[in-house]
Amino acid sequence: MIFIYLLIGIYTLGLLFIFIYSLAQGNLLWNFWKARKWLASTPMKEMDTWPKVTVQLPIFNELYVVDRLIEAAANLNYPKELLEIQLLDDSTDETVDLIQEKIKNYPEVNFQYIHRQDRVGFKAGALKEGLVNAEGEFIAIFDADFVPDPDFLLKTLPYFSSEKVGMVQSRWTHLNRSYSLLTRLQAFALDAHFLIEQMGRNYQHAFINFNGTGGVWRKSCILDSGNWHDDTLTEDLDLSYRAQRKGWEFIYRPEIESPAELPPIMSAVKSQQFRWTKGGAECARKHISGVMSQKLPFRVKFHAFAHLFNSSIFIAILLVSLSSIGVWWAGIKGMIPERLFQLAGIFMIGFVIIAGVYLVSYFYARRSFLKSLGQVFWQLPIFLSVSMALSLHNSQAVWEGLTGKKSPFIRTPKFNLESGKQGLRNNLYIKFKIPATTYFEGLLALLFWGMVFLHIQWGTIQMLPFHLMLAFGYSLVFITSFKAYSLGK
């Protein structure tokens, strides 16, 4: 019985964490609705004079996208005498020669090529080194898979009218949203972050984050906040918290779009997810005590806690999913009162709230309700299933981040599939090895399919939808992972 009570405790605590997280998401959804009118009432201000700007393009072995990136940067609509574009190249392959040949096509553009032999600090190190010689008062940053809007600087810089504004972030959009089921699911998640979360936090003056790309910094804000650090895998989130804790204001403008490519294979998605979730946990470990001890409004502290620890939701989901098997068994054996099952049902409201957040962001991003209605009915269940099935992989990342285990910065391979010039199998950068967690994902798929069979055999339906989604999700993640890893052989 002690083991059963332990399982019930784990199950309940996991559901409680998910429920509290969902309340934070629900609050952001409410503030998102209010922010829509607020955004409309804060139009872009006119600029009397334009400042000097440095655009930083951090690059590492980007054969397939660097040509597109340089072309887009060269076509930025901004006075040439006020624009400096730094190519922060850490490449070790032919990308080095490709860049230097490409920039010869734009003699009128002030390209500054900076090549490092030592990748110390990875992306954070490259940005920091470039900042030393950056002439711009403002620093715009774009990753290699982005295609900057020609009017990006003209749209963002007017929002720096106050000297207190340290950063303006734009909204990511997706060049290859419709490429595959996997890219559609990623767009599903990112739209919720860039619409509901960023707008909901910014409206109530809670901490938001620079998303690593597609944003502009005031150079003095970066320097005043301690410059770029490389002690976490998410240098963007780290600097964001250091700057806002010092009193700098951040502005998020969803109407300013920054198109980018989504990873089209599961191995690349997992690599990116691992870096984001581990880096988020590292930043939680680094900043949470300072945020909580600082004199800040309760809503700011509450959302900072939810923001910094949002990746821990994967640990909660993993614990709930595994312990639910023992709870189900104890239930059919009469070891758990029916009233406890009814109480657990209250926590399921959290899943409904979270699903609502993704639904609203989906319809808002697509700007259409009727046309998107048919798609969302099948995409939402699959998205939730895959998200839960990634909990094993991401829980490892979160645990490493919270416990201080260090790992190198692993870049996400880029493809430029929209050009039609290069297929998946020919990508030189797909060199992922199959991790042990992938085999466990296959075992968990079999385990939860077994649970589905037992639910049908025993006639128990309380946990059938949950276990069915887990079975489907783990199966899809396992199959697509092996398919992706086979490309790197």
C-alpha positions, 0 to 999 in steps of 0.5 A, spaced: 500 500 500 505 504 501 507 504 494 500 505 491 500 511 496 507 513 493 504 513 486 498 517 488 502 522 491 506 523 484 500 523 480 497 528 484 503 533 484 504 532 477 497 534 476 497 540 480 503 542 477 500 542 470 494 545 473 498 551 476 501 552 469 495 552 466 492 557 470 498 562 468 497 560 461 489 562 462 491 568 465 496 570 459 490 568 454 486 573 458 491 578 457 492 577 450 485 579 448 486 585 452 492 586 448 489 586 442 486 593 443 492 596 446 496 594 440 492 598 436 492 604 440 499 604 440 501 606 433 508 606 430 511 613 432 515 617 426 522 618 426 526 625 425 532 622 424 535 615 423 540 612 428 546 608 426 545 600 426 549 594 426 546 587 424 549 581 426 548 575 423 551 569 427 553 563 422 556 556 423 556 551 417 550 554 413 552 552 406 544 551 404 541 558 407 547 563 408 546 565 400 539 567 402 541 570 408 546 575 405 541 577 400 536 578 404 540 582 409 543 586 403 536 588 401 534 591 407 531 598 406 535 603 410 540 608 409 547 605 407 551 610 410 547 608 417 547 600 416 553 596 418 552 588 417 556 583 421 557 576 418 560 573 425 562 566 421 565 561 426 564 556 420 569 550 419 567 548 412 566 551 405 561 556 408 567 561 409 569 561 401 561 562 400 560 568 404 566 571 402 564 570 394 557 572 396 558 579 399 563 581 393 556 582 389 554 588 394 560 593 394 555 598 396 553 594 402 558 595 409 559 588 410 564 586 416 566 579 415 569 576 422 571 569 422 573 566 429 578 560 429 576 558 436 568 557 437 569 559 444 562 561 447 559 559 441 553 563 439 554 568 445 561 568 444 560 570 437 555 576 438 560 578 444 566 579 439 562 582 434 559 587 439 566 590 441 567 593 434 560 594 432 558 601 430 551 601 431 547 604 436 542 599 435 544 591 434 539 587 430 540 580 430 538 574 425 540 567 425 542 563 419 535 560 417 531 567 417 529 572 411 529 579 414 523 583 412 526 589 407 522 594 412 524 590 418 529 596 421 524 601 419 518 598 423 522 596 429 526 602 430 521 607 432 519 603 438 525 605 441 522 612 442 523 612 450 530 611 452 528 606 457 526 601 451 532 596 451 529 591 446 524 590 441 522 583 439 518 581 432 514 575 431 516 569 427 513 566 422 514 560 418 517 559 411 515 552 410 509 551 415 505 546 410 511 542 408 509 536 413 506 534 419 512 536 423 512 543 421 505 544 422 505 541 429 511 546 430 508 552 427 502 550 432 507 551 438 511 557 436 504 561 434 502 560 441 508 562 444 509 568 439 501 570 440 499 568 447 505 568 451 509 574 448 503 579 448 500 576 454 506 578 458 508 584 455 501 587 456 501 586 463 509 588 464 511 582 466 518 579 463 518 577 456 524 574 452 528 576 446 527 570 442 535 569 440 533 572 433 528 577 429 529 582 434 533 589 435 537 591 442 539 598 444 547 597 444 547 600 451 542 595 454 546 589 452 553 592 455 549 595 461 546 588 463 553 585 463 553 583 455 552 576 452 554 570 457 555 563 455 554 559 461 547 557 459 544 554 452 539 560 451 543 566 452 537 570 449 533 568 455 539 569 460 540 576 457 533 578 457 532 577 464 538 580 466 536 586 462 529 587 465 531 586 472 535 592 471 529 596 469 530 596 462 523 595 458 522 590 452 517 591 447 513 586 443 510 587 436 506 581 433 505 585 427 512 585 425 513 579 422 520 575 421 520 569 416 524 563 418 525 555 416 522 550 421 526 543 422 523 538 417 525 532 421 525 529 428 532 529 430 533 536 428 527 538 432 529 534 438 536 537 438 533 544 438 528 542 443 533 539 448 537 546 447 531 550 448 528 546 454 535 545 458 537 552 457 530 554 460 532 550 466 539 553 466 536 560 466 531 558 472 537 555 476 541 562 475 535 567 475 529 565 480 532 566 487 534 573 484 527 575 481 523 572 487 528 576 492 527 583 488 522 588 489 517 586 484 509 586 483 506 579 484 504 578 477 511 579 475 514 574 480 508 569 478 509 569 471 517 569 471 516 563 475 512 560 470 516 562 464 523 560 467 520 553 469 515 552 463 520 546 461 519 543 467 512 541 465 515 535 461 517 532 467 510 533 470 507 530 464 512 524 464 511 523 471 503 523 471 503 518 465 507 513 468 504 513 475 497 513 471 498 506 470 499 504 477 493 509 479 489 505 474 490 498 477 489 501 484 482 503 482 480 497 478 482 493 484 478 498 489 484 501 493 482 508 491 476 511 493 471 513 487 471 520 490 479 521 489 478 519 481 473 525 481 477 530 484 483 528 479 478 530 474 478 537 476 485 537 475 484 535 468 481 542 467 488 544 466 489 540 460 482 544 457 485 551 458 492 549 455 488 546 449 484 553 449 491 557 448 493 553 442 486 553 439 486 561 440 493 562 437 492 557 431 485 561 429 488 568 430 495 566 426 491 563 420 486 569 420 481 565 418 476 561 423 471 557 418 477 555 413 481 553 419 476 549 423 477 543 419 484 542 420 484 544 427 480 538 429 485 533 427 492 537 428 490 539 435 490 532 438 496 530 434 500 536 437 498 534 444 499 527 443 506 529 440 508 534 445 506 529 451 511 524 447 517 528 447 516 529 455 521 523 456 527 526 451 525 533 454 525 531 461 532 529 460 534 536 458 530 539 464 533 535 469 540 536 466 539 544 466 536 544 473 542 540 476 547 544 472 550 538 468 553 542 462 553 540 454 555 543 448 551 548 444 549 543 438 546 547 432 540 545 428 541 543 421 538 548 416 535 545 409 532 551 405 527 546 402 523 551 399 528 553 394 528 545 391 535 545 390 537 540 396 533 534 399 533 531 406 538 525 404 543 530 401 544 534 407 551 534 410 549 536 417 545 531 419 550 527 423 545 525 429 546 519 433 540 515 435 540 516 443 538 511 448 531 515 449 529 513 442 529 506 444 525 507 451 520 512 446 519 505 442 518 501 449 513 506 452 509 506 445 508 499 446 506 500 454 501 505 452 498 501 447 498 495 452 494 500 456 489 501 451 488 494 450 486 493 457 482 499 458 478 496 452 478 489 455 476 491 462 471 497 460 474 502 463 474 509 460 477 514 465 484 514 462 483 511 455 483 518 451 489 520 455 493 513 454 491 513 447 494 519 446 500 517 449 500 511 445 499 514 438 504 520 440 510 515 442 509 511 436 509 517 432 515 520 435 519 513 435 518 512 428 519 519 425 526 519 430 528 513 427 526 515 420 530 522 421 536 518 424 537 514 418 538 520 414 545 521 417 548 514 416 
